[in-house]
Amino acid sequence: MTLEGKHIIVTGAASGIGRATAIMAASRGAAVMAVDYNDRVEETADTIRAAGGTVIAQTADISREDDVKAFTERCVAEFGILDGLYANAGIGGAGKPFLELGPDDFARTLGINTVGTFLCIKHAVPCLVSRRHGSIVCTASVAGLRANAGGVDYSASKAAVISMVQTIAYQLYGTGVRINAICPGLIETGMTAGVFTRARARGAEDRIGQINPAARYGNPEEIAEMACFLLSDGASYVNGQAIAVDGGLSASHPWVFPRKQ
Ligand SMILES: NC(=O)c1ccc[n+]([C@@H]2O[C@H](COP(=O)([O-])OP(=O)(O)OC[C@H]3O[C@@H](n4cnc5c(N)ncnc54)[C@H](O)[C@@H]3O)[C@@H](O)[C@H]2O)c1
């Protein structure tokens, strides 16, 4: 599971899953470019540096191609090489009932979650293919697999990420570059803070995440573990997959939530 000698871009690194992955990857030997449009990405970089890791903090908007091109070029210029990309940055969607969704809502959600992810892949691929080695990991969601884990715009944006991963795996045929998606279940992060705050305010914290067989929600480090594995050479034969890390949530047919025993 070592990432020694790897040079990796992690997007969405100011918070949640991206922050946890940037810190974990650096602790396992990777030099990390931590990207986010929130300048709190500097705090992630400070944490990595304090632990003796190598990091570049970069503010950028992944939905803007000029930004993505610039940070990819900076990464290669400063590290001299690129071995991996974790295209993780995303937003939770408009949060509206579907009949209230408009084209602008869709454009914003897909513009970041789908097109932004695509742009990060597009600009990383030539660097990876030129070395005939590398790993791309994207954060999709269980919402991209089945219903009831997000709004229509969010779920569509994540289903599209899974489709891109499957399609691009074949576009990268024979190049030595792998691409996979992680589909997290409910993880406590900045994106889901409202869910947790509201549940705690109602005294219903013990009900959060109860509908999966692990009977709990996840934490960002549990997704970071999968991301670091997929970025490592240990995952050398894992390609084109959408891997759920969800406590077992997506394994089920519909079921009746059991009474407490
Ligand atoms: N938390 C969950 O339960 C959950 C479940 C499934 C999937 N996900 C996915 O995980 C990924 C990470 O989210 P998180 O849960 O850690 O949330 P988070 O809000 O804590 O972190 C997301 C980060 O992405 C950044 N970001 C958003 N849009 C950006 C843009 N255009 N350019 C650059 N940075 C941008 C944000 O500033 C933030 O720091 C997202 O793609 C999200 O859809 C989260």
The ligand as a Tripos MOL2 file, in Angstrom:
@<TRIPOS>MOLECULE
LIG
   44    48     1     0     0
SMALL
NO_CHARGES

@<TRIPOS>ATOM
      1 N1        -19.8770   12.8600    2.0490 N.am      1 LIG1
      2 C1        -20.5780   11.9040    1.4780 C.2       1 LIG1
      3 O1        -21.4630   11.2810    2.1180 O.2       1 LIG1
      4 C2        -20.3350   11.5640    0.0320 C.ar      1 LIG1
      5 C3        -20.9730   10.4270   -0.4770 C.ar      1 LIG1
      6 C4        -20.7680   10.0810   -1.8010 C.ar      1 LIG1
      7 C5        -19.9200   10.8450   -2.5890 C.ar      1 LIG1
      8 N2        -19.3210   11.9480   -2.0640 N.ar      1 LIG1
      9 C6        -18.4300   12.7070   -2.9520 C.3       1 LIG1
     10 O2        -17.1810   12.8460   -2.3250 O.3       1 LIG1
     11 C7        -16.4920   13.9490   -2.9120 C.3       1 LIG1
     12 C8        -15.8680   14.7640   -1.8040 C.3       1 LIG1
     13 O3        -16.8850   15.3880   -1.0520 O.3       1 LIG1
     14 P1        -16.8700   15.4620    0.5470 P.3       1 LIG1
     15 O4        -17.9670   14.6210    1.0260 O.co2     1 LIG1
     16 O5        -15.4980   15.2590    1.0490 O.co2     1 LIG1
     17 O6        -17.3660   16.9670    0.7330 O.3       1 LIG1
     18 P2        -16.6090   18.2900    1.1980 P.3       1 LIG1
     19 O7        -17.5640   19.3920    0.9210 O.co2     1 LIG1
     20 O8        -16.1040   18.1240    2.5910 O.co2     1 LIG1
     21 O9        -15.3540   18.3860    0.2150 O.3       1 LIG1
     22 C9        -15.5030   18.7120   -1.1400 C.3       1 LIG1
     23 C10       -14.3860   19.6860   -1.5220 C.3       1 LIG1
     24 O10       -14.4660   19.9270   -2.9240 O.3       1 LIG1
     25 C11       -14.2090   21.3110   -3.1270 C.3       1 LIG1
     26 N3        -14.7800   21.7300   -4.4070 N.ar      1 LIG1
     27 C12       -16.0860   21.7450   -4.7590 C.ar      1 LIG1
     28 N4        -16.2300   22.2300   -6.0040 N.ar      1 LIG1
     29 C13       -14.9800   22.5310   -6.4490 C.ar      1 LIG1
     30 C14       -14.4820   23.0810   -7.6510 C.ar      1 LIG1
     31 N5        -15.3010   23.4540   -8.6560 N.pl3     1 LIG1
     32 N6        -13.1540   23.2580   -7.7860 N.ar      1 LIG1
     33 C15       -12.3160   22.9150   -6.7620 C.ar      1 LIG1
     34 N7        -12.7360   22.4100   -5.5860 N.ar      1 LIG1
     35 C16       -14.0550   22.2210   -5.4380 C.ar      1 LIG1
     36 C17       -14.8430   21.9990   -1.9310 C.3       1 LIG1
     37 O11       -14.3390   23.3120   -1.7240 O.3       1 LIG1
     38 C18       -14.5170   21.0270   -0.8040 C.3       1 LIG1
     39 O12       -13.2980   21.3670   -0.1570 O.3       1 LIG1
     40 C19       -17.5360   14.7000   -3.7400 C.3       1 LIG1
     41 O13       -17.3410   14.4000   -5.1120 O.3       1 LIG1
     42 C20       -18.8370   14.1240   -3.2540 C.3       1 LIG1
     43 O14       -19.8480   14.1940   -4.2230 O.3       1 LIG1
     44 C21       -19.4990   12.3230   -0.7740 C.ar      1 LIG1
@<TRIPOS>BOND
     1     1     2 1
     2     2     3 2
     3     2     4 1
     4     4     5 ar
     5     4    44 ar
     6     5     6 ar
     7     6     7 ar
     8     7     8 ar
     9     8     9 1
    10     8    44 ar
    11     9    10 1
    12     9    42 1
    13    10    11 1
    14    11    12 1
    15    11    40 1
    16    12    13 1
    17    13    14 1
    18    14    15 2
    19    14    16 1
    20    14    17 1
    21    17    18 1
    22    18    19 2
    23    18    20 1
    24    18    21 1
    25    21    22 1
    26    22    23 1
    27    23    24 1
    28    23    38 1
    29    24    25 1
    30    25    26 1
    31    25    36 1
    32    26    27 ar
    33    26    35 ar
    34    27    28 ar
    35    28    29 ar
    36    29    30 ar
    37    29    35 ar
    38    30    31 1
    39    30    32 ar
    40    32    33 ar
    41    33    34 ar
    42    34    35 ar
    43    36    37 1
    44    36    38 1
    45    38    39 1
    46    40    41 1
    47    40    42 1
    48    42    43 1
@<TRIPOS>SUBSTRUCTURE
     1 LIG1         1 GROUP 0 **** ****
